[in-house]
Amino acid sequence: MTLLNAFNRSRHTALLLPKLLVSTLFLSLLLLGSCSNGTVFTQDIKGSDQPSDETVGAGSVLVGLLAYSAPINLSDGSANAVQLAGRLAAEQLSGGPVTLVVRHSQGDAASVQKAATDFITAGVDVVIGPQSGASAVELAKFLSLQEIPVLSLAQAANPQIGLYAAGMNYREEAIATVAEMLRRGYKTIYIIEAAASVSQVYSRQLNEQAKRAGLTVKTIVFTSNSALPQTVIAAISADISPTTAIAFAIGPKRANDFLAILTPPANTTINVVGNSGWSIPRSGLDRLRGAWFPTFSGQQLASFIQKFQKSFKAVPTLESIIVYDLVVLSGALPQLAGDAAFTPEVLKNEQGFSGQSGTFVFTPLGRASREFIITTVN
């Protein structure tokens, strides 16, 4: 069932949460106000790239955030955007209900265990992060002994140990992307990936769904223009046709660089396919004009992007916007559901939650489900 169908059906279903409570929750998650869905071209500016331990706010709801550095991400945004977004949410939430306890890890077992111990000592009610599936499982097992749920950005989920996959659902995104490829009549797909975990996770899902749909798939690892053999460049260029597409499992700036080295046949348009990370608009990427990519239905990113840049002089990532929503959600739920705030019954309610990244619902398996729409780079 799609997210939209589940959302619509739930309006006529007896819910574990009262309808008034859920409606109030929707409003609570939109505390930054109404946002425009129009294109906003961001400046190419950098923020702090390294996460650090900190405590933000002094509210009664204690939220742990396991931050990490992601220098290669699908938005080409700040490496430390996750921590910055969490800080922004904690600082700007109406009434200051949250104390955000930030610890950082790059996925090694020692730092994950230390963070878990710190979270327990601090008495947090819920933990957001990490991005690594293995780290998320390890963290959840440790925290489950204290009944502290984990809303991770990884693909792994197991509600029995309080682990929910609250970040990107790359399988759903790949399915939506391949459906659009078929609608447009593509036959051959070149997937361009980076030598980074998040890129390869999405690339694998896209590869699997495309092959399942009967498309011919060729995968290229791209690090830089100079590192790509001329023979590969020539082969891709010669293969460009109306039924061939280049799908990028990398950020928009790197995709623009890649397209610059191709030499397609005369009067031939390159079919360019992006990913949801491209939902953060960038300026000066002329080779991407006309490209299409999946993005969250109902997302309201423009105001968030402006506030993020104003606060940190940095470019956010799509993951950071999800983290912002999760911090807001963590602050709102105890006000509305009391001691049951982070129980499976509340987290997996059928109406779901709405925020800057759109509406999402946790499936019975504990994975966030979102509806995707297709948009075009102007």
Summary of the structure (lengths in Angstrom):
residues: 378
radius of gyration: 20.6
end to end distance: 31.5
largest distance: 65.1
contacts: 1341
relative contact order: 0.20
helix: 40%
strand: 19%
